[in-house]
Structures are given as C-alpha cells and as structure tokens.
Amino acid sequence: MGKGVGTTVKSMSALLRLRPIREIQTELFGTFFNPKGNLRTGRKLLRAQPYGPAIASYYPTTLYDLRKHDPIVKDHFNSVWHEKNEARRQAGKKAPKKGEGKRASKKK
C-alpha cells in the first residue's frame, strides 16, 4: 500500500479490498506480493543471473582456448594469419617497420 502524497481514503479502501485478491493471485501464478510496498526483500538479488564459477562452468571452452592449447588448431590459425599477411604485403598494405611510418617520413 502506498504512502505517497496523493493517497486518499478512497484509494486506501480500494487497496484494502484488493489485497485478498492479490494474495490469491500470487499463490496461483507464483508471483511475488509485497503488502507493505516498500519492504526490502532481496528478491531482485536472488532472481539475478548467477555469475562467476557457475557461468564459467556452464559455457564450453572457447575457440580462443582451443587456439592456445591444441597444436592442430594453433597451426591452422597461424597458417591463416601468415596467408593474410602475405596477401597484404603483396597488395602493398603491409605495416611499415618501426621508424619508417608516416610520421618519420614527414621529419626528413
């Protein structure tokens, strides 16, 4: 029941009449009814998604983990990386060596 500034006697009586209906409704549908309206129950915290070890154990190992530990997958990703770099070098889009970039060429 609200303790707001605009609460009138008429609205209070309506809330009191609806209270038994709300209690039955919570039992039927498994919802939560806070009769005081401002009571801190911790319900929001309990309904929150678990995090930490619970989530870490739920998700399978990622592709990143496989790349790091499995030699076959690691070799595949390394070869793909080298192929991409070679293609970029042939296209003239390779990263410059240290000290040969845009800024260094402006100083000369």
Backbone bond lengths (Angstrom), bond angles and torsions (degrees), N, CA, C in turn:
res aa  C-N    CA-C-N  psi(-1)  N-CA   C-N-CA  omega(-1)  CA-C   N-CA-C  phi
1 M - - - 1.436 - - 1.516 108.04 -
2 G 1.309 115.79 135.90 1.449 120.47 -174.20 1.507 112.82 -79.10
3 K 1.319 114.63 146.87 1.456 120.55 174.87 1.513 108.99 -112.11
4 G 1.318 116.93 27.02 1.450 120.95 -175.42 1.513 112.42 -68.45
5 V 1.302 115.39 170.06 1.455 122.15 -178.37 1.520 110.69 -66.29
6 G 1.320 117.59 -35.06 1.452 120.94 -175.01 1.518 114.61 -90.15
7 T 1.324 119.37 12.31 1.454 121.53 -178.76 1.530 109.60 -75.51
8 T 1.317 114.58 126.01 1.468 119.25 -179.87 1.516 109.76 -110.89
9 V 1.315 115.56 171.58 1.470 120.80 179.00 1.523 110.25 -63.83
10 K 1.326 115.66 -36.91 1.464 120.38 -179.37 1.533 110.83 -64.74
11 S 1.332 116.97 -44.59 1.463 119.32 -179.42 1.522 111.09 -70.67
12 M 1.354 116.95 -31.93 1.462 119.78 177.41 1.534 111.14 -64.94
13 S 1.328 116.15 -40.73 1.463 118.67 179.71 1.530 110.42 -68.01
14 A 1.329 116.58 -34.35 1.468 119.72 177.38 1.527 110.45 -65.29
15 L 1.340 115.74 -40.51 1.466 119.56 178.73 1.529 110.90 -65.51
16 L 1.316 117.01 -38.97 1.458 120.07 179.45 1.522 111.74 -66.88
17 R 1.334 116.35 -34.20 1.467 119.36 178.15 1.521 111.32 -71.51
18 L 1.327 117.36 -32.67 1.464 120.47 -176.91 1.526 113.13 -84.03
19 R 1.316 117.76 -12.30 1.458 120.50 -176.21 1.526 113.51 -58.77
20 P 1.328 120.61 -47.36 1.476 118.72 178.59 1.521 112.49 -61.57
21 I 1.319 116.41 -34.12 1.473 119.89 178.03 1.524 110.09 -65.75
22 R 1.340 116.37 -41.96 1.466 120.34 179.07 1.534 110.78 -63.57
23 E 1.337 117.05 -39.26 1.466 120.09 -179.99 1.526 111.29 -64.93
24 I 1.318 116.92 -41.79 1.471 120.80 177.37 1.523 110.37 -65.78
25 Q 1.318 115.43 -40.19 1.463 120.94 179.45 1.534 111.13 -60.95
26 T 1.330 116.69 -40.42 1.465 119.40 179.75 1.524 111.55 -66.96
27 E 1.322 116.63 -35.89 1.465 119.34 178.16 1.522 111.22 -68.84
28 L 1.330 116.84 -40.40 1.458 120.57 -177.88 1.527 112.24 -68.90
29 F 1.322 116.28 -48.08 1.466 120.22 -171.82 1.521 113.90 -97.88
30 G 1.318 117.49 -1.77 1.457 120.40 177.77 1.516 112.59 70.15
31 T 1.323 117.60 28.35 1.456 120.69 177.70 1.521 109.55 -94.21
32 F 1.323 116.50 -177.50 1.456 121.56 -176.24 1.521 109.91 -113.64
33 F 1.334 116.38 136.19 1.462 121.20 178.61 1.520 108.13 -124.81
34 N 1.314 116.07 121.83 1.454 122.66 179.33 1.528 106.87 -105.70
35 P 1.326 118.81 98.33 1.460 120.44 -173.07 1.525 113.99 -63.60
36 K 1.312 117.79 -31.00 1.463 119.57 -179.67 1.515 111.75 -81.09
37 G 1.300 118.37 -22.27 1.459 121.90 176.35 1.516 114.21 87.64
38 N 1.321 118.06 -31.41 1.458 119.57 -178.37 1.529 111.78 -124.01
39 L 1.304 117.27 16.51 1.455 122.18 -179.28 1.526 109.92 -74.78
40 R 1.318 116.46 130.43 1.467 120.40 178.91 1.524 108.98 -86.20
41 T 1.315 116.37 118.74 1.460 120.30 -173.89 1.523 113.72 -113.08
42 G 1.312 118.58 -17.27 1.457 121.27 -176.10 1.513 112.70 80.21
43 R 1.307 117.06 10.22 1.466 122.04 -177.53 1.515 111.62 -62.60
44 K 1.324 116.80 -39.33 1.462 121.33 -178.30 1.533 110.23 -63.17
45 L 1.313 116.29 -40.37 1.458 121.35 179.51 1.526 111.27 -66.93
46 L 1.316 116.71 -40.45 1.459 120.09 -178.90 1.527 112.66 -71.22
47 R 1.342 116.80 -28.71 1.462 120.16 -179.86 1.524 112.29 -83.07
48 A 1.328 117.74 -11.79 1.464 121.24 -176.41 1.527 110.42 -65.68
49 Q 1.332 115.08 153.74 1.456 120.58 177.83 1.527 109.70 -64.42
50 P 1.330 118.31 137.98 1.462 119.16 177.26 1.522 110.44 -71.23
51 Y 1.303 115.51 147.12 1.456 119.08 177.22 1.521 108.47 -136.06
52 G 1.302 115.45 167.30 1.453 119.95 -177.57 1.519 110.35 96.93
53 P 1.320 118.11 -136.79 1.462 121.20 -175.93 1.527 113.19 -61.80
54 A 1.333 117.50 -30.38 1.463 119.81 -179.40 1.526 110.43 -63.45
55 I 1.307 117.41 -44.74 1.463 120.63 179.93 1.528 110.45 -74.17
56 A 1.321 117.18 -40.06 1.462 120.52 -179.03 1.524 111.33 -60.11
57 S 1.303 117.19 -37.10 1.462 119.39 -179.25 1.530 112.01 -78.56
58 Y 1.335 117.48 -20.10 1.461 120.34 -178.04 1.518 111.54 -76.72
59 Y 1.322 117.39 -45.44 1.458 120.43 -175.31 1.520 111.01 -78.17
60 P 1.338 117.45 141.07 1.469 119.87 178.63 1.529 109.96 -72.26
61 T 1.315 114.88 171.87 1.462 118.55 178.77 1.518 109.42 -64.07
62 T 1.304 115.77 143.47 1.455 120.33 -176.49 1.519 110.24 -84.76
63 L 1.303 115.35 170.07 1.458 120.90 177.52 1.518 110.20 -64.52
64 Y 1.326 116.45 -32.23 1.464 120.44 178.11 1.521 110.45 -62.54
65 D 1.330 116.59 -42.15 1.460 119.75 178.63 1.524 110.90 -64.39
66 L 1.336 115.90 -39.50 1.463 119.04 178.35 1.526 110.72 -64.77
67 R 1.319 117.14 -40.26 1.462 120.27 179.02 1.518 111.12 -61.62
68 K 1.316 115.89 -34.93 1.449 120.00 -175.97 1.527 112.07 -76.26
69 H 1.341 117.71 -34.37 1.463 120.39 -170.04 1.526 114.87 -109.45
70 D 1.308 119.09 -30.84 1.462 121.48 -176.71 1.526 109.40 -89.88
71 P 1.332 118.78 117.99 1.477 120.20 -175.84 1.531 113.47 -63.83
72 I 1.331 118.32 -33.04 1.466 120.27 -179.05 1.525 110.10 -67.42
73 V 1.328 115.85 -47.33 1.467 120.21 179.23 1.521 110.12 -65.95
74 K 1.318 116.72 -38.33 1.466 121.44 179.50 1.530 110.53 -61.76
75 D 1.333 117.17 -44.77 1.463 121.00 179.08 1.525 111.00 -63.10
76 H 1.326 116.78 -40.60 1.463 120.33 179.42 1.525 110.77 -60.98
77 F 1.335 116.44 -48.61 1.463 119.17 -178.59 1.522 111.62 -66.76
78 N 1.330 117.29 -34.47 1.471 119.71 176.45 1.527 110.95 -65.00
79 S 1.327 117.15 -42.25 1.465 119.67 -179.55 1.527 110.68 -66.35
80 V 1.337 117.70 -38.90 1.468 120.79 176.82 1.520 109.55 -62.71
81 W 1.329 116.80 -42.50 1.462 121.18 -179.69 1.531 110.79 -62.44
82 H 1.341 116.68 -43.47 1.471 120.48 179.87 1.533 111.14 -66.04
83 E 1.340 116.58 -39.05 1.472 119.83 177.95 1.529 111.13 -62.62
84 K 1.323 116.43 -42.77 1.466 119.82 178.85 1.522 110.97 -63.67
85 N 1.333 116.33 -43.48 1.462 119.54 179.69 1.522 111.53 -64.05
86 E 1.311 116.48 -38.46 1.466 120.08 178.76 1.526 110.50 -65.11
87 A 1.325 116.60 -41.73 1.461 120.33 178.33 1.527 110.69 -64.26
88 R 1.306 117.91 -39.86 1.466 121.17 178.15 1.530 110.80 -66.34
89 R 1.331 116.76 -38.96 1.470 120.41 179.98 1.527 110.48 -64.97
90 Q 1.331 115.93 -40.90 1.466 119.75 179.87 1.526 111.37 -68.96
91 A 1.324 117.03 -29.00 1.458 120.72 178.82 1.524 111.88 -83.39
92 G 1.344 117.34 -2.93 1.458 121.14 179.89 1.515 113.51 79.62
93 K 1.322 117.54 22.13 1.468 120.55 -177.88 1.527 111.65 -114.85
94 K 1.307 116.21 22.22 1.448 120.60 179.76 1.529 110.09 -71.95
95 A 1.307 117.28 147.41 1.460 120.87 177.64 1.524 109.35 -66.24
96 P 1.329 117.58 139.26 1.463 119.79 -179.50 1.524 111.36 -70.20
97 K 1.325 116.09 157.44 1.452 120.14 175.84 1.524 108.65 -69.96
98 K 1.300 115.50 164.01 1.449 120.40 -177.63 1.531 109.71 -62.40
99 G 1.320 116.03 128.67 1.459 121.10 179.80 1.514 113.93 89.37
100 E 1.335 118.68 -0.64 1.468 121.28 -179.83 1.525 111.92 -114.41
101 G 1.324 117.99 17.14 1.448 120.97 -175.87 1.521 113.27 -80.09
102 K 1.298 116.15 -170.20 1.459 124.12 -178.03 1.530 112.03 -60.50
103 R 1.303 115.70 -42.63 1.471 120.38 -177.36 1.517 111.31 -67.29
104 A 1.331 117.20 -39.37 1.468 120.30 -179.28 1.518 110.59 -68.11
105 S 1.323 118.50 -35.13 1.459 120.29 -179.03 1.529 111.70 -72.71
106 K 1.324 118.69 -23.43 1.461 121.59 178.68 1.532 111.92 -75.11
107 K 1.329 117.63 -29.06 1.458 121.44 -177.65 1.523 112.90 -71.48
108 K 1.322 118.43 -26.22 1.465 121.51 -174.47 1.495 112.34 -79.45
